[in-house]
Structures are given as C-alpha cells and as structure tokens.
Amino acid sequence: MKKTLILLTLLCSSLFTMAQYENAKQVFESPKLKEVVKNHKLVAILPFQVTLSYKKQPKNFDSDANKQKEKTMAASIQSSMYTFLLRKAQNYTVEFQDVEKTNILLKKKGLTDSLDVFTKDEIAKALGVDAVISGKYENEQSRSEAGAIVTTVLFGGLGSKTGSGALTMAINDGGSGDLIWRFFKSMNDGVFSSSDELIDRMMRKVSRNFPYTK
C-alpha cells in the first residue's frame, strides 16, 4: 500500500512537470506582419528539419538508419501540416502550394539537401511563392516505447511519455526573406504519437496566432 502511494505521488508529480513543459510556448510577430501578409497569395511549406537523439543511446544504434528516420519524419511532418491546412482552407487568406510540387521544384533546383545554405527569398523565388513556412522538430527519447506501453496498461496512460522535444514553425516573406512570424512549442512525445497528432497538437495552439487566419 505504501509503495503504491509513493508510486502514485511520483506519477502525479511527473504529470505536473509534463503539463508545465507542454505549456511552454513563444510567439514572435514582426511589426510589419499585418502589412506584409496582405500581399501574400501563395505559401509553400518546406520539409522540416528533424533531429532525433537519445538520452541513453540504445544498443545496436545505427547512425545511418537514424538519419534516414529523421529524413522520413521531416517529409511526414511537412505532409501532415499541408493536410491540416488544406482541411481548413476556408479559414485562411492564402493558398498553400501542394507539397509534392514544392519538393519536385526543390529537387529540380538542387535545393533539397541544402536548404540551410540558401536564403528564404532565394527559396521562395525558386518555388514561385510569396512566403515560405519552415520548421524544426527536435526530439530526445528518454524512455523506451515498450516501457511506456507497460505503464499505459498498468496505469491507464499515466506516465506514458517516452521523450520530450520542441517544435518551431516560422514564416518568412518571399520578397525580402525577412522572418515575419515564429512559433515555438515544447512537445511531449507519448506512446504511438504520429506526425499528424504532433501537427494537430501544435496547430491547436497556433490557431489564435497564425497570421493567415481570417
């Protein structure tokens, strides 16, 4: 009984810490934001930069496989964001370029693997858009998924967090390349989370501040 009480206390404390972590967010808006976005008609979503790390590196860790996982997740987050925005297209003042077209144009222009060495106005010009949305997702796995599943089964979801991370979303004006809006959000990574769930959680927080919302 005493051990159970201690365990529940620790879990409640952990959940409180997680809730505080999830609430951490920052929003930046350029003084020129409202003026600039009036001229935006078409916006492209770039593949996100993804970094996957481990608090304790797992056995048989494969660096190449991890890099491929990062690349796959980058494209998945990009696709999830496009799908989310497309579903709610009537709520926005701009259109979003199909991500397949975006990625094909990036490949044709030789930009796919070197987005970090080009300015945002150069990228926007190559894509023929008025602005670009870019982002970064960093995740550190602190617990195995198997361990989280066991906890979920025993305690109905309490303490099923497997890692922590941060998601950054930014909008740059295509003409000047200037950063006009930036959103940062700490994100807990739970069991069976997907890029769709990740974007849904983030966009629910973004909705009130998203500059293209009508």
Disulfide bonds with the S-S distance in Angstrom:
none
